[in-house]
Amino acid sequence: MSASDPYPSRIGADPQVLPRKDPVVHAGERKRLDGPLSSDALGDYERRGFCVFDALLGPDEVDSLAFEARQLARVRRDDASPKVIREPGDDEVRSIFEVHEDEELFRAVVRSPRVIALVDQLLGAPAYVHQSRINFKPAFRGRPFFWHSDFETWHVEDGMPRMRAFSLSINLTENRPDNGPLMLIPESHRYYISCAGRTPEAHYERSLRRQEAGLPADSLLEAMVLDHGLETPTGGPGSAVLFDCNTMHGSNGNITPFPRINLFVVFNRLDNALSPPYSGQPPRPTHIASRSPTPLS
Amino acid sequence: MSASDPYPSRIGADPQVLPRKDPVVHAGERKRLDGPLSSDALGDYERRGFCVFDALLGPDEVDSLAFEARQLARVRRDDASPKVIREPGDDEVRSIFEVHEDEELFRAVVRSPRVIALVDQLLGAPAYVHQSRINFKPAFRGRPFFWHSDFETWHVEDGMPRMRAFSLSINLTENRPDNGPLMLIPESHRYYISCAGRTPEAHYERSLRRQEAGLPADSLLEAMVLDHGLETPTGGPGSAVLFDCNTMHGSNGNITPFPRINLFVVFNRLDNALSPPYSGQPPRPTHIASRSPTPLS
């Protein structure tokens, strides 16, 4: 950590709650009004750290993407590429990274006018894709993702300087209450939870399957949930959740026969491109965190 | 397996769907009308394999039991007794067995007039407690229970001859959609899912943490859920779910700060007391499956 690190974490100290130093919606007054989110939805996003977009994709579009995602999980099951992550203790595909570069259909949806307008409305300046992946929460044996703030990881392990990014999670299958849906803690984006411990070397090689560092303390999570509750937006294929890079989220496992597949894309402002990681360790591979940002529009 | 085994399973063959050979409600016409369950609720139980009882315990009673359960999890955390089961890869208490014998408050609730009347209404003949336990699904790190029919295990590993038993699961904390609630497959009790594979030796020593045999095939589970759906009865402390010994059920893990604690009691008819296990292996310990049945009333 440098003395000027605005968001120190994993520096060996006790867990700590620090104030957020960045705005949540970065667009100016004009651009705020000029986008797919209504003024109410935008206000909700700003206040709670996330909002739901009911039909971001139409039924045909989402059908093709869902079909393609299932195909990829089959075709790339034995793919040795580091972009394919498998479930811990299993060989089912858990995630496939960088689909916004490698797969034509996913390239197109990430660059569609509607998505670009959303990015502009929230970030208010030229932006690029920091990370993309398809997350498969397989039926019967899908594993949980423990609570985390993405920004904490992106800051410490990737060197993302400030909170000027957000995630778009598009449901390709139904997000049901029982198939390990995304859960978010409203208003958690207003604090930065500095985590105890240090980052193990090459942590990312295991953390995408099961995280070992950057885990917020149970007591802080409990306090946040008691204060602000828990939200589990459910929705059909084509619905989407937008959430701030610092909103605390996680998901339970899935023993139902219903896989939960979603396309997850992170947009970051160009003026917030990655510096060396704040952990002092080598950066993670570029398929996890892009280091050659190309503006979207 | 003997040639006369009415419910063969784990005999090395492929998974199979066999017909149920036993009634679901065992009471005669008079006793059916004479009990805490309304005629509608009883019909529901018979048809779907389970029903919900909204306020089996009053608020004061459930408060004392929940307090006592949490105390036990603390006090018995390092208890070397085989009755205390811990989470896999963790030392949090997952279950404590035989509380209907060892713990005064739990003794009393299992023998309360209301519970005895329920048992009589469903089983229609003298009965005893086959098994009892407190299940703790701890906050943050509670693990899933995969789909299973209890009867399949009790038959193969304990020697329970026929389907003349049911389970009562009393919620001591809120059963929320997000804290790994009980999920049941309606009408699954009408079939016996004979499982592939054989029972490993001393399976129970691991199966109470993570099951390795008696797992129904994914394809059969999927077909049942597509036919009959999935039910997740949620409810406050004091609510209860009654389900037939052969109803397929399971539960997801729990990363929320809300533990899901329930008292689980199995009632079996005296005329269905345990024979030698159908696996041909030694029986499981008596704190898991009583072999000296004492009639309840």
HADDOCK unambig.tbl for C-alpha pairs under 7 A between the chains (distance, minus, plus):
assign (segid A and resid 146 and name CA) (segid B and resid 255 and name CA) 6.62 0.50 0.50
assign (segid A and resid 177 and name CA) (segid B and resid 177 and name CA) 6.35 0.50 0.50
assign (segid A and resid 222 and name CA) (segid B and resid 257 and name CA) 5.52 0.50 0.50
assign (segid A and resid 252 and name CA) (segid B and resid 253 and name CA) 6.07 0.50 0.50
assign (segid A and resid 252 and name CA) (segid B and resid 254 and name CA) 6.13 0.50 0.50
assign (segid A and resid 252 and name CA) (segid B and resid 255 and name CA) 6.08 0.50 0.50
assign (segid A and resid 253 and name CA) (segid B and resid 252 and name CA) 6.06 0.50 0.50
assign (segid A and resid 253 and name CA) (segid B and resid 253 and name CA) 6.02 0.50 0.50
assign (segid A and resid 254 and name CA) (segid B and resid 252 and name CA) 6.13 0.50 0.50
assign (segid A and resid 255 and name CA) (segid B and resid 146 and name CA) 6.63 0.50 0.50
assign (segid A and resid 255 and name CA) (segid B and resid 252 and name CA) 6.09 0.50 0.50
assign (segid A and resid 257 and name CA) (segid B and resid 222 and name CA) 5.51 0.50 0.50
